[in-house]
Amino acid sequence: MNPARVPSRGRTEAAGDLMLRIPCPHCGTRDEVEFHYGGDASVRRPAADADTAAYAAYVYERTNPKGWHREWWFHAAGCRQWLEVRRHTVSHVIESVTGQP
């Protein structure tokens, strides 16, 4: 293993790349290639009667947090469920995984 690419907790080395391992509550722990990233789980869509500025902010204005972050992941190659993952953006440690509310 290349010492410059030491995997952090929550990641494994597969085929020379670091891979996130997501513990699916339905299928068990799986490689991130089985999932599709669905975006920030803390962002909520504006109301149907919201103005254009609200929709523009919803689509384009995102923070890039350092620390704990809630994300949507779709298990495309498994149970085909949307999962909410709480992951640390620096260490990639996954604290919790729950199904879509």
Secondary structure, DSSP 4 states (H G I P E B T S, - for coil): --GGGPPPTTEEEETTEEEEEEEETTTEEEEGGG-EEEEETT--PPPTT--HHHHHHHHH-----SSEEEEEEE-TTTT--EEEEEEETTT--EEEEEE--
